[in-house]
Amino acid sequence: MFEQLNKITEKPDIYSCYTAEALWNDPYISKQMLKNHLNPSVDIASRKSDFIDASVNFIHNRFNLGEGKAVIDFGCGPGLYTTCLAQLGCKVRGLDFSKNSIDYARTELERLGLDIEYLNLNYLDYQAQETFDLVTMIYCDYCVLSDDQRKTLLKIMKNSMKYNGHIFMDVCSNRMYENIEEGTAFELIVKDGFWSAQRHYVFKSTFKYDINRVSLEKYTIFENDRNIEILNWLKYFTINELSNEFEENGMEILEVYSDVRGTPYDITSDIIAVVLGRKDTSY
Ligand SMILES: C[S@@+](CC[C@H](N)C(=O)[O-])C[C@H]1O[C@@H](n2cnc3c(N)ncnc32)[C@H](O)[C@@H]1O
């Protein structure tokens, strides 16, 4: 028991394991995720519906979207943004590896008769062939990736962008990192929990990696007949760090906001939203 508790609470090496696929595609957990996406009054999986409406409004005006414009959304979930963008007249493509979310998004697309193509895949494996006016990634999904994965993703996003196109995304700021505390919590859930329908035990350990400004929420879930380990990594950025990372990949920050609703940037914000353009447009 003591050895097992040591293992559960052990701090892993940074980015030692990528468990996002299990988090978003486990048959039970992905159903709970979809419920959260579709709940208009919680900020879990997707943000609240009034926030999404305000951000679609900002994106519409800032990028002059409408007929003749094409948008690709990385990590589109059940299509809360893609649906609205298609309703503005844009041609839209959504990428997500959650089968459950993409199935829901496809049902909605048929019901509403919209011009959206959904691809159920890992966006790190996406082969960009067409280019889009706008590339989006919303709700800080960029931050869950390792340094190498972000590099791969930026290359894919850049290849998905028209020559004068833009990328719009949000990330967690270093301010948010300062408020995170390390520790371990334990919970017994008798039934119908987020992780399992049966009786189960959850250990949640939070770790910080100060040199990299990365946090980890490590969940170890014990059911009667299986154990699951989920590692949720999160990288927190300063604007300088973001700027260097984008410049190394041939892009530059054109605008900075405090969120994807276009709220003016404030240094105390937990979120940094950026509009990126190609650095080499003059060549
Ligand atoms: C926090 S949710 C945000 C969903 C959506 N952008 C929104 O704001 O409503 C992150 C989404 O990214 C998807 N995702 C995470 N990693 C992915 C990957 N490597 N490839 C494809 N989809 C991924 C998840 O399935 C999930 O739907």
The ligand as a Gaussian input file, in Angstrom:
#p B3LYP/6-31G(d) Opt

LIG

0 1
 C      -10.739000      22.202000     -24.296000
 S      -11.566000      21.428000     -25.646000
 C      -11.993000      22.853000     -26.610000
 C      -13.022000      22.571000     -27.678000
 C      -13.425000      23.782000     -28.531000
 N      -12.264000      24.453000     -29.090000
 C      -14.261000      24.756000     -27.728000
 O      -13.708000      25.740000     -27.230000
 O      -15.446000      24.488000     -27.597000
 C      -10.184000      20.707000     -26.544000
 C      -10.611000      19.877000     -27.734000
 O       -9.427000      19.483000     -28.437000
 C       -9.507000      18.122000     -28.790000
 N       -8.132000      17.626000     -28.871000
 C       -7.199000      17.632000     -27.877000
 N       -6.041000      17.149000     -28.346000
 C       -6.242000      16.826000     -29.656000
 C       -5.418000      16.262000     -30.667000
 N       -4.148000      15.934000     -30.438000
 N       -5.966000      16.067000     -31.901000
 C       -7.252000      16.402000     -32.152000
 N       -8.084000      16.919000     -31.224000
 C       -7.581000      17.130000     -29.997000
 C      -10.344000      17.470000     -27.708000
 O      -10.955000      16.305000     -28.161000
 C      -11.335000      18.594000     -27.398000
 O      -12.485000      18.487000     -28.189000

